Amino acid sequence: MKKTSKVIRTQSQRSQNREHSVPIYMTSSYVFDSAEQARSLFANEENGPIYSRYSNPNTDEFIEKLCVLEGAEDGVAVASGMAAMFSSLASFLKSSDHIVVSRSVFGSTHQIVTKILPGWGIQYTYVDGTDNNAWVRAIRPYTKMFFCETPSNPALDVLDLPFLGNLAKEKNIILNVDNCFATPILQTPLTFGAGLVTHSATKFIDGQGRSLGGAILGNSELIEQVRFFTRHTGPAMSPFNGWLLSKSLETLSLRMERHSETALWIAQSLDDHPTLSKIHYPFLSNDPGYTRAKKQMNGGGGILSFVHRNGLEGGRNFLDRLEMISRTANLGDSRSTATHPASTTHSKLSLDERLEVGITDGLIRISVGLEDKEDILSDILQALETK
Ligand SMILES: Cc1ncc(COP(=O)(O)O)c(C=O)c1O
């Protein structure tokens, strides 16, 4: 079967009720038939659920499907995207290790890297992720991991995945890619040499803004280390969210196609707009990331951002004028959403820090939903009108 069929047909074993759609296993633990079975399950001599902090049929099914899409051997489901980012770092990094991080990463990832890990003796170097030489220059003898997002949130920087994958392999460094914006439908970092792929499943994977979730995927050896960490520290995904997100994966490819098609059309339609000084969208032919994106992605994704010429005031006015598009911090929803990072998600950064990651005062991030494309564009156009 093709991946898109396999993800739809993958299902955990049917119960005695022969259900077509998988039930939700809301149970914290599982019964052992005998003392011997309990022993052998704990000894990993047989497979099966023991306790929902370790595994559960719903979260297992979610991971099995995500592994199909990412081309991964194994994975672990966790409670949120940040639980995935943190577990993927903390499972491998030890005191005096060093990590190289692309400067354009999600705000909470930035806090983990700059505030939490250094307290445990883990050093970091930030680089401009789009500059291949910067990654080479940043490597130290104790560099254990490269961490990046591509396309990045919210500036949509596109990093050179084949280059980073090769460099990481050559130097025996784990390349860890947050694949939240592209999803495995548009980009599979493991095929370019990444060791780990991390997700906020809260975004496009859920796709309807209902639940939080995260995942870490990779080869069996690395994931075993992550599983040890999560089993004993407890950031487990709930069975209900596992059930919801597993069903969501069955429609992910259709949704990503439509998100990408509409977002490209909107980006092209706004390209010469007099109120905007810049538009970022990886599949827009004049975008700095275009050539790379075309090589490593199957579509540009559902996020675009643009810069309002009237800076902070222009960005805030634009948000206030929106009629259909929701003003909210989430993204990846079937409903289009808009965010003004400088006055909200990134308002705690200094101006210099914001500019370093491409967040100018007038930057607006749009998560293009599944509504009719004409309705989305006309809301954006009317909100851009200056009286
Ligand atoms: C790129 C990226 N990574 C990680 C996260 C964190 O995910 P969560 O909110 O599910 O913890 C986000 C949230 O917006 C994100 O955009």
The ligand as an SDF file (V2000), in Angstrom:
LIG
                    3D

 16 16  0  0  0  0  0  0  0  0999 V2000
    7.1430   25.0390   15.7000 C   0  0  0  0  0  0  0  0  0  0  0  0
    6.4950   24.7390   17.0070 C   0  0  0  0  0  0  0  0  0  0  0  0
    7.0580   23.8380   17.8370 N   0  0  0  0  0  0  0  0  0  0  0  0
    6.5130   23.5470   19.0360 C   0  0  0  0  0  0  0  0  0  0  0  0
    5.3670   24.1690   19.4700 C   0  0  0  0  0  0  0  0  0  0  0  0
    4.7920   23.8310   20.8310 C   0  0  0  0  0  0  0  0  0  0  0  0
    3.7080   22.9830   20.7110 O   0  0  0  0  0  0  0  0  0  0  0  0
    2.5970   22.7850   21.8650 P   0  0  0  0  0  0  0  0  0  0  0  0
    1.8560   24.0710   21.9520 O   0  0  0  0  0  0  0  0  0  0  0  0
    1.7880   21.6340   21.3620 O   0  0  0  0  0  0  0  0  0  0  0  0
    3.3110   22.4670   23.1340 O   0  0  0  0  0  0  0  0  0  0  0  0
    4.7530   25.1100   18.6500 C   0  0  0  0  0  0  0  0  0  0  0  0
    3.5240   25.8090   19.0970 C   0  0  0  0  0  0  0  0  0  0  0  0
    3.0570   26.7420   18.4550 O   0  0  0  0  0  0  0  0  0  0  0  0
    5.3290   25.3940   17.3870 C   0  0  0  0  0  0  0  0  0  0  0  0
    4.7810   26.3000   16.5410 O   0  0  0  0  0  0  0  0  0  0  0  0
  1  2  1  0
  2  3  1  0
  2 15  2  0
  3  4  2  0
  4  5  1  0
  5  6  1  0
  5 12  2  0
  6  7  1  0
  7  8  1  0
  8  9  2  0
  8 10  1  0
  8 11  1  0
 12 13  1  0
 12 15  1  0
 13 14  2  0
 15 16  1  0
M  END
$$$$
